């Protein structure tokens, strides 16, 4: 039994890869804190790219760790992740929690001798497989590579869906992901929102909002920062500050007007300060959840977000911000033209953000783990024509 473990038994954590830090790793850090000492299984680990605290964790990597260049270019090894996770037998544990956006839910949790309870905290069904057309357009995958990838993707989808049937319970991070789990895997799920550091992101006492709108984001295509930049060409009297780096920076600068300012990378303290002083935070992309809008609300500021994905769960239209209905520069500009920052109560923004705090996450997940063993696992039959293979090699036969 692990000290502080709410499950009352031996626990293993599973994570797709550890070579970059983002929202998935925020969740992982909370899981490690909830289950101290639990071994963490992952495909690869680049210690030099991750926080120093991770080096104290009992991390177990797969054989993929020895592949050349894998920690720098993990996407190139896409077909191998099902083999790595599918060959990992964790049935000796009492509870397995997979923190999944890729393939880590495919671990084996049942043997002839015993069976572990498997709870999958699903950040999203594997995007590259199930939202491939969006990914292809975003990454500009050409005809030759596209033609070569499609048979492989069909094989991986079959494996992915079969692996999902071995999970005992799914937890989703938003209504959008819950719907996706139901549509793709045929499984029900419970929503437990990801943790947001509302203790750090707080309103500034007695501070008035500034004269600028704010974006904090990686500058990559699916974040749709281009919509905001284009919208502000129609709003020359307004100012937009963009914090972040990424491959779209040069292209965005080329089309931005003088009222759009790119600040590059900023410290966490500076980001908090900018959030505290903005008229509103902008969130033009379509995200499964979206941490930064909640951070902005925790700082007492309203959010203008696209009406899709996790923003439908987090932003209350007319109370903590507004949604714009169409992912277009014109629709965003129209929403901003009638936006009045003074109409939104900072206390209401803060109260909404606290629903998604790290403390709320810990309470919800701990309660869920304690009651999950008593609940009957819900298994869905595969769709017609889709077998339930035990491994990728069986799928290929």
C-alpha positions as CSV (number, residue, x, y, z in Angstrom):
1,X,0.0,0.0,0.0
2,X,1.4,3.4,-1.0
3,X,1.4,6.1,1.8
4,X,-1.5,8.5,1.1
5,X,-2.9,6.3,-1.6
6,X,-6.7,6.7,-1.8
7,X,-7.1,3.4,-3.6
8,X,-5.7,1.3,-0.6
9,X,-3.5,-0.9,-2.8
10,X,-0.5,-1.0,-5.1
11,X,-0.7,1.6,-7.8
12,X,1.0,2.1,-11.2
13,X,0.9,5.3,-13.3
14,X,1.2,5.3,-17.1
15,X,2.0,8.3,-19.3
16,X,2.6,8.4,-23.0
17,X,6.1,10.1,-23.2
18,X,8.2,12.4,-21.1
19,X,10.1,14.7,-23.5
20,X,8.0,17.9,-23.4
21,X,5.9,19.7,-20.8
22,X,2.3,20.8,-21.2
23,X,-1.2,20.2,-19.9
24,X,-0.7,16.4,-19.8
25,X,2.3,16.9,-17.5
26,X,0.3,19.2,-15.2
27,X,-2.1,16.3,-14.7
28,X,0.8,13.8,-14.2
29,X,2.3,16.0,-11.5
30,X,-0.9,15.9,-9.6
31,X,-1.2,12.1,-10.0
32,X,2.4,11.7,-8.7
33,X,1.5,13.8,-5.7
34,X,-1.7,11.8,-5.0
35,X,0.1,8.5,-5.3
36,X,3.6,9.1,-3.9
37,X,6.1,6.4,-4.6
38,X,3.9,4.8,-7.3
39,X,6.1,3.7,-10.3
40,X,5.6,5.7,-13.5
41,X,5.7,3.7,-16.7
42,X,6.3,5.6,-20.0
43,X,7.7,5.0,-23.4
44,X,10.6,7.5,-23.3
45,X,12.1,10.0,-20.9
46,X,14.3,13.0,-21.7
47,X,15.5,14.1,-18.3
48,X,17.2,17.1,-19.6
49,X,14.0,18.5,-21.1
50,X,11.8,18.0,-18.0
51,X,11.8,19.7,-14.6
52,X,14.4,18.6,-12.2
53,X,11.8,17.2,-9.8
54,X,11.0,14.5,-12.2
55,X,14.4,12.9,-11.6
56,X,13.3,11.9,-8.1
57,X,10.3,10.0,-9.6
58,X,10.5,6.1,-10.0
59,X,10.3,6.3,-13.8
60,X,10.4,3.1,-15.9
61,X,10.9,3.5,-19.6
62,X,10.2,1.0,-22.4
63,X,12.7,-0.5,-24.9
64,X,11.9,2.5,-27.1
65,X,14.2,4.6,-24.9
66,X,17.2,3.0,-26.8
67,X,16.0,4.0,-30.2
68,X,18.2,6.6,-32.0
69,X,16.9,10.2,-31.6
70,X,13.6,9.1,-30.1
71,X,13.5,11.7,-27.3
72,X,13.9,14.5,-29.8
73,X,11.7,13.2,-32.6
74,X,9.2,10.9,-30.9
75,X,6.6,11.3,-33.6
76,X,8.7,9.4,-36.2
77,X,8.2,6.2,-34.2
78,X,4.5,6.3,-34.3
79,X,3.9,2.6,-35.2
80,X,6.0,1.4,-32.3
81,X,4.1,2.8,-29.3
82,X,1.3,0.2,-29.4
83,X,4.0,-2.5,-29.3
84,X,5.7,-0.8,-26.4
85,X,2.6,-0.3,-24.3
86,X,0.8,-3.4,-25.5
87,X,3.7,-5.5,-24.3
88,X,3.7,-4.0,-20.8
89,X,2.0,-6.3,-18.2
90,X,0.8,-4.4,-15.1
91,X,-1.6,-7.0,-13.9
92,X,0.4,-7.4,-10.7
93,X,-0.8,-4.0,-9.5
94,X,-4.2,-3.3,-7.8
95,X,-4.8,-0.1,-9.7
96,X,-3.4,1.3,-12.9
97,X,-4.1,4.9,-13.9
98,X,-3.2,5.8,-17.5
99,X,-2.8,9.5,-18.3
100,X,-3.6,9.2,-22.0
101,X,-3.5,11.3,-25.2
102,X,-1.7,8.7,-27.2
103,X,-1.3,5.0,-26.7
104,X,-0.5,4.3,-23.1
105,X,-4.0,3.0,-22.3
106,X,-3.0,-0.1,-24.2
107,X,-1.1,-1.6,-21.3
108,X,-2.1,-5.1,-20.2
109,X,-3.8,-5.2,-16.9
110,X,-5.2,-8.8,-16.8
111,X,-3.4,-12.1,-16.7
112,X,-4.4,-15.6,-15.8
113,X,-3.3,-15.0,-12.2
114,X,-4.9,-11.6,-11.5
115,X,-6.4,-8.4,-12.8
116,X,-5.7,-4.8,-12.0
117,X,-8.4,-2.1,-12.1
118,X,-7.5,0.2,-15.0
119,X,-8.8,3.8,-14.9
120,X,-7.9,5.9,-18.0
121,X,-7.7,9.6,-17.5
122,X,-8.4,10.5,-21.1
123,X,-7.0,13.8,-22.3
124,X,-8.3,12.9,-25.7
125,X,-8.7,9.8,-28.0
126,X,-5.5,9.8,-30.0
127,X,-5.7,12.9,-32.1
128,X,-3.4,11.8,-34.9
129,X,-5.6,8.8,-35.5
130,X,-9.1,10.0,-35.1
131,X,-8.7,13.7,-36.2
132,X,-6.3,12.9,-39.0
133,X,-7.8,15.1,-41.6
134,X,-7.4,18.2,-39.4
135,X,-3.9,17.1,-38.5
136,X,-3.0,16.5,-42.2
137,X,-4.2,20.0,-43.2
138,X,-2.5,21.6,-40.3
139,X,0.9,19.9,-40.9
140,X,0.6,20.2,-44.6
141,X,1.1,16.5,-45.2
142,X,1.4,15.9,-49.0
143,X,-0.2,13.4,-51.2
144,X,2.6,10.8,-51.2
145,X,3.1,10.7,-47.5
146,X,-0.7,10.9,-47.0
147,X,-1.2,7.8,-49.2
148,X,1.5,5.9,-47.3
149,X,0.1,6.8,-43.9
150,X,-3.5,5.9,-44.4
151,X,-3.2,2.0,-44.3
152,X,-1.0,2.4,-41.2
153,X,-3.5,4.7,-39.5
154,X,-6.3,2.2,-40.3
155,X,-4.4,-0.5,-38.5
156,X,-3.6,1.7,-35.5
157,X,-7.2,2.8,-35.2
158,X,-8.3,-0.8,-34.9
159,X,-5.6,-1.4,-32.2
160,X,-6.5,1.8,-30.4
161,X,-10.2,1.0,-30.2
162,X,-9.6,-2.6,-29.1
163,X,-7.2,-1.4,-26.4
164,X,-9.9,1.0,-25.1
165,X,-12.2,-2.0,-24.5
166,X,-9.7,-3.3,-22.0
167,X,-10.0,-0.2,-19.9
168,X,-12.3,-0.6,-16.9
169,X,-13.3,3.1,-16.4
170,X,-12.8,6.2,-18.5
171,X,-12.5,9.7,-17.1
172,X,-12.8,12.6,-19.6
173,X,-11.4,16.2,-19.2
174,X,-14.4,18.0,-20.8
175,X,-17.8,17.4,-22.4
176,X,-16.1,17.5,-25.8
177,X,-13.7,14.7,-24.9
178,X,-16.5,12.8,-23.2
179,X,-18.5,12.9,-26.5
180,X,-15.4,11.8,-28.4
181,X,-14.8,8.8,-26.1
182,X,-18.4,7.8,-26.7
183,X,-18.3,8.2,-30.4
184,X,-14.9,6.6,-31.0
185,X,-14.6,4.0,-28.3
186,X,-18.3,3.3,-27.6
187,X,-17.6,3.9,-23.9
188,X,-19.2,6.0,-21.2
189,X,-17.0,8.3,-19.0
190,X,-17.1,10.6,-16.0
191,X,-15.8,14.2,-16.3
192,X,-13.1,15.3,-13.9
193,X,-11.6,18.6,-15.1
194,X,-7.8,19.0,-15.2
195,X,-6.0,20.9,-12.5
196,X,-5.4,24.6,-12.8
197,X,-3.0,26.5,-10.5
198,X,-5.5,29.0,-9.1
199,X,-3.4,29.6,-6.1
200,X,-0.7,31.2,-8.2
201,X,-3.0,33.0,-10.7
202,X,-4.9,35.5,-8.5
203,X,-6.3,38.9,-9.1
204,X,-4.0,41.9,-8.4
205,X,-5.4,43.9,-5.5
206,X,-6.7,47.4,-6.5
207,X,-5.4,47.1,-10.0
208,X,-7.3,48.4,-12.9
209,X,-7.5,46.6,-16.2
210,X,-5.1,47.9,-18.9
211,X,-5.7,48.9,-22.5
212,X,-4.7,45.6,-24.1
213,X,-6.1,42.2,-25.0
214,X,-3.8,39.2,-24.3
215,X,-2.9,35.8,-25.8
216,X,-0.6,33.3,-24.2
217,X,0.1,30.4,-26.5
218,X,2.5,28.4,-28.6
219,X,2.5,29.9,-32.0
220,X,1.5,26.9,-34.1
221,X,-1.3,26.5,-36.6
222,X,-4.1,24.8,-34.6
223,X,-4.0,27.5,-31.9
224,X,-5.5,29.9,-34.6
225,X,-3.6,32.9,-33.5
226,X,-3.9,34.0,-37.1
227,X,-7.6,34.7,-36.5
228,X,-6.8,37.2,-33.7
229,X,-4.1,38.9,-35.7
230,X,-6.4,39.3,-38.6
231,X,-9.3,40.5,-36.4
232,X,-7.1,43.3,-35.0
233,X,-6.4,44.6,-38.4
234,X,-10.1,45.5,-38.4
235,X,-9.8,47.0,-34.9
236,X,-7.0,49.6,-35.2
237,X,-8.0,51.3,-32.0
238,X,-7.4,48.2,-29.9
239,X,-4.1,46.6,-28.8
240,X,-3.2,42.9,-28.8
241,X,-0.2,41.4,-26.9
242,X,0.9,37.9,-27.9
243,X,3.1,35.9,-25.5
244,X,4.7,32.8,-26.9
245,X,7.0,31.3,-29.5
246,X,6.6,28.8,-32.3
247,X,7.0,28.2,-36.0
248,X,4.2,30.5,-37.0
249,X,5.9,33.6,-35.5
250,X,7.4,34.9,-38.8
251,X,4.2,34.4,-40.7
252,X,2.1,36.1,-38.0
253,X,4.4,39.1,-37.8
254,X,4.3,39.5,-41.6
255,X,0.5,40.1,-41.6
256,X,0.1,41.8,-38.2
257,X,-0.7,45.5,-38.0
258,X,1.1,48.0,-35.7
259,X,-1.5,47.3,-32.9
260,X,-0.3,43.7,-32.5
261,X,2.8,43.2,-30.3
262,X,4.7,39.9,-30.1
263,X,6.5,39.6,-26.7
264,X,8.1,36.2,-27.2
265,X,8.7,33.9,-24.2
266,X,7.9,35.4,-20.8
267,X,8.4,34.2,-17.3
268,X,5.5,32.8,-15.4
269,X,5.5,35.8,-13.1
270,X,5.3,38.1,-16.0
271,X,2.4,36.1,-17.6
272,X,0.5,36.4,-14.4
273,X,1.1,40.1,-14.3
274,X,-0.1,40.5,-17.9
275,X,-3.2,38.4,-17.2
276,X,-4.1,40.5,-14.2
277,X,-4.0,43.7,-16.3
278,X,-5.6,42.7,-19.6
279,X,-9.0,43.9,-20.8
280,X,-9.7,40.3,-21.7
281,X,-7.9,37.1,-22.6
282,X,-8.4,35.7,-26.1
283,X,-8.6,32.0,-26.9
284,X,-9.4,31.6,-30.6
285,X,-8.4,27.9,-31.0
286,X,-10.3,24.7,-30.5
287,X,-8.9,22.8,-27.5
288,X,-10.0,19.7,-25.6
289,X,-9.9,21.8,-22.3
290,X,-7.7,24.9,-22.3
291,X,-5.7,25.8,-19.2
292,X,-4.8,29.4,-20.0
293,X,-8.4,30.8,-20.1
294,X,-9.0,29.4,-16.7
295,X,-5.7,31.0,-15.4
296,X,-6.9,34.3,-16.8
297,X,-10.2,34.0,-15.0
298,X,-8.4,33.0,-11.8
299,X,-6.6,36.4,-12.2
300,X,-10.0,38.1,-12.3
301,X,-10.2,38.8,-16.1
302,X,-12.9,37.8,-18.6
303,X,-12.2,35.6,-21.6
304,X,-13.3,35.8,-25.3
305,X,-13.1,32.3,-26.7
306,X,-14.3,30.3,-29.7
307,X,-17.5,28.5,-28.9
308,X,-16.2,25.0,-29.0
309,X,-14.2,22.4,-27.1
310,X,-13.3,22.9,-23.4
311,X,-14.2,26.7,-23.5
312,X,-17.8,25.7,-23.5
313,X,-17.2,24.1,-20.1
314,X,-15.1,26.8,-18.6
315,X,-16.2,30.2,-20.0
316,X,-19.7,31.4,-19.0
317,X,-21.0,33.6,-21.7
318,X,-22.2,36.9,-20.3
319,X,-20.7,36.2,-16.9
320,X,-17.0,35.4,-17.2
321,X,-16.6,36.4,-20.9
322,X,-18.1,35.7,-24.3
323,X,-18.0,33.0,-27.0
324,X,-17.7,33.8,-30.7
325,X,-19.7,31.4,-32.8
326,X,-17.6,31.0,-36.0
327,X,-13.8,30.4,-36.2
328,X,-13.2,33.4,-38.4
329,X,-11.5,36.8,-38.0
330,X,-14.7,38.6,-38.9
331,X,-16.7,36.9,-36.2
332,X,-14.0,37.5,-33.6
333,X,-13.7,41.2,-34.6
334,X,-17.4,41.6,-34.4
335,X,-17.5,40.1,-30.9
336,X,-14.6,42.4,-29.7
337,X,-16.2,45.5,-31.3
338,X,-19.1,45.2,-28.8
339,X,-17.1,43.8,-25.9
340,X,-17.2,45.8,-22.7
341,X,-14.6,44.6,-20.2
342,X,-16.2,46.6,-17.4
343,X,-19.3,44.5,-17.7
344,X,-17.7,41.4,-16.1
345,X,-17.2,41.0,-12.4
346,X,-13.6,39.9,-11.5
347,X,-15.1,38.1,-8.5
348,X,-17.4,36.0,-10.8
349,X,-14.4,35.2,-13.0
350,X,-12.4,34.1,-10.0
351,X,-15.2,32.0,-8.6
352,X,-15.7,30.2,-11.9
353,X,-11.9,29.4,-12.1
354,X,-11.9,27.9,-8.7
355,X,-14.2,25.1,-10.0
356,X,-11.1,23.9,-11.9
357,X,-8.5,24.3,-9.2
358,X,-5.9,21.7,-8.4
359,X,-7.7,21.1,-5.0
360,X,-10.9,20.4,-6.8
361,X,-9.1,17.9,-9.1
362,X,-7.6,16.1,-6.2
363,X,-10.9,15.8,-4.4
364,X,-12.8,14.6,-7.4
365,X,-10.2,12.1,-8.5
366,X,-9.6,10.7,-5.0
367,X,-13.4,10.2,-4.5
368,X,-13.6,8.6,-7.9
369,X,-10.8,6.1,-7.3
370,X,-12.3,5.1,-3.9
371,X,-15.7,4.3,-5.5
372,X,-14.5,3.0,-8.8
373,X,-13.8,-0.6,-7.7
374,X,-17.4,-1.0,-6.6
375,X,-18.7,0.1,-10.0
376,X,-19.2,-2.4,-12.7
377,X,-16.8,-1.9,-15.6
378,X,-18.7,-0.9,-18.8
379,X,-17.4,-2.7,-21.8
380,X,-18.6,-1.8,-25.3
381,X,-18.7,-4.3,-28.1
382,X,-16.7,-3.3,-31.2
383,X,-18.5,-1.9,-34.2
384,X,-19.6,-4.4,-36.8
385,X,-16.5,-5.6,-38.8
386,X,-14.1,-4.4,-36.1
387,X,-12.4,-7.3,-34.3
388,X,-11.0,-7.0,-30.8
389,X,-7.3,-7.9,-31.3
390,X,-5.1,-8.5,-28.3
391,X,-2.0,-7.0,-30.0
392,X,-0.9,-5.0,-33.0
393,X,0.6,-8.1,-34.6
394,X,-2.8,-9.9,-34.3
395,X,-4.5,-6.9,-35.9
396,X,-2.2,-7.2,-38.9
397,X,-3.1,-10.9,-39.5
